[in-house]
Amino acid sequence: MGADLDTIFSLQNFSILIGDFNAKHTSWGCTRCDTRGRKLYSYIINNNIDLYAPPTPTRYGTASASTIDYALVKNLNWPCTIESIPELSSDHNPINLHFPRTTQFQLPHLNSPLPGKFRSILSNPNNFYLPDANSSDEVDTK
């Protein structure tokens, strides 16, 4: 688990990883801890990772309800909220991680420069359009 997370969290100065981790720990609202949860908790503590878990469970089933879907965030000091959305006919609820858009928002510094046109699109807080592009060249020309 640690080596895979190290790889993901070293790709950029900041990272957001969201999904079904299938790891239980009381620190994020589960009623018990399992081996994966204890390992993940240790990794989070030792690597300065923020965990955002919804206040309500994300999985329901024959066993007790649990929170196994959440977000791991590194080096992104931006307030956010997360919620479990009971909209599907599944034993898993989707989660919504919401970062409010404010006029004070600034792009974090990236390891590699963004192409000019793409940077200008991301820099505009009122722009919700991202170009449909399949390569760096297409991003610069759209």
Solvent accessible surface area in square Angstrom, and as a share of the most:
residue,aa,sasa,rsa
1,M,96,0.43
2,G,28,0.27
3,A,78,0.60
4,D,99,0.51
5,L,12,0.06
6,D,72,0.37
7,T,82,0.48
8,I,61,0.31
9,F,15,0.06
10,S,81,0.52
11,L,119,0.59
12,Q,62,0.28
13,N,62,0.32
14,F,47,0.20
15,S,12,0.08
16,I,71,0.36
17,L,42,0.21
18,I,83,0.42
19,G,26,0.25
20,D,79,0.41
21,F,44,0.18
22,N,72,0.37
23,A,1,0.01
24,K,37,0.16
25,H,20,0.09
26,T,75,0.44
27,S,67,0.43
28,W,12,0.04
29,G,58,0.56
30,C,8,0.05
31,T,107,0.62
32,R,130,0.47
33,C,39,0.23
34,D,30,0.16
35,T,81,0.47
36,R,121,0.44
37,G,0,0.00
38,R,127,0.47
39,K,121,0.51
40,L,2,0.01
41,Y,80,0.30
42,S,52,0.33
43,Y,23,0.09
44,I,13,0.07
45,I,106,0.54
46,N,112,0.58
47,N,46,0.24
48,N,120,0.62
49,I,10,0.05
50,D,69,0.36
51,L,44,0.22
52,Y,59,0.22
53,A,28,0.22
54,P,6,0.04
55,P,121,0.76
56,T,68,0.39
57,P,39,0.25
58,T,0,0.00
59,R,70,0.25
60,Y,96,0.37
61,G,44,0.42
62,T,154,0.89
63,A,65,0.50
64,S,71,0.46
65,A,36,0.28
66,S,6,0.04
67,T,4,0.02
68,I,2,0.01
69,D,13,0.07
70,Y,0,0.00
71,A,0,0.00
72,L,0,0.00
73,V,1,0.01
74,K,45,0.19
75,N,92,0.47
76,L,17,0.09
77,N,158,0.81
78,W,57,0.20
79,P,98,0.62
80,C,20,0.12
81,T,90,0.53
82,I,18,0.09
83,E,87,0.39
84,S,11,0.07
85,I,37,0.19
86,P,111,0.70
87,E,138,0.62
88,L,110,0.55
89,S,128,0.83
90,S,63,0.41
91,D,62,0.32
92,H,52,0.23
93,N,14,0.07
94,P,50,0.32
95,I,35,0.18
96,N,61,0.32
97,L,27,0.13
98,H,96,0.43
99,F,38,0.16
100,P,47,0.30
101,R,114,0.42
102,T,58,0.34
103,T,121,0.70
104,Q,142,0.63
105,F,62,0.26
106,Q,151,0.67
107,L,57,0.28
108,P,39,0.25
109,H,148,0.66
110,L,34,0.17
111,N,85,0.44
112,S,61,0.39
113,P,119,0.75
114,L,37,0.18
115,P,39,0.24
116,G,55,0.53
117,K,90,0.38
118,F,48,0.20
119,R,101,0.37
120,S,67,0.43
121,I,17,0.09
122,L,56,0.28
123,S,66,0.43
124,N,66,0.34
125,P,50,0.31
126,N,122,0.63
127,N,46,0.23
128,F,166,0.69
129,Y,132,0.50
130,L,102,0.51
131,P,17,0.11
132,D,118,0.61
133,A,29,0.22
134,N,138,0.71
135,S,55,0.35
136,S,75,0.48
137,D,110,0.57
138,E,62,0.28
139,V,24,0.14
140,D,71,0.37
141,T,112,0.65
142,K,95,0.40
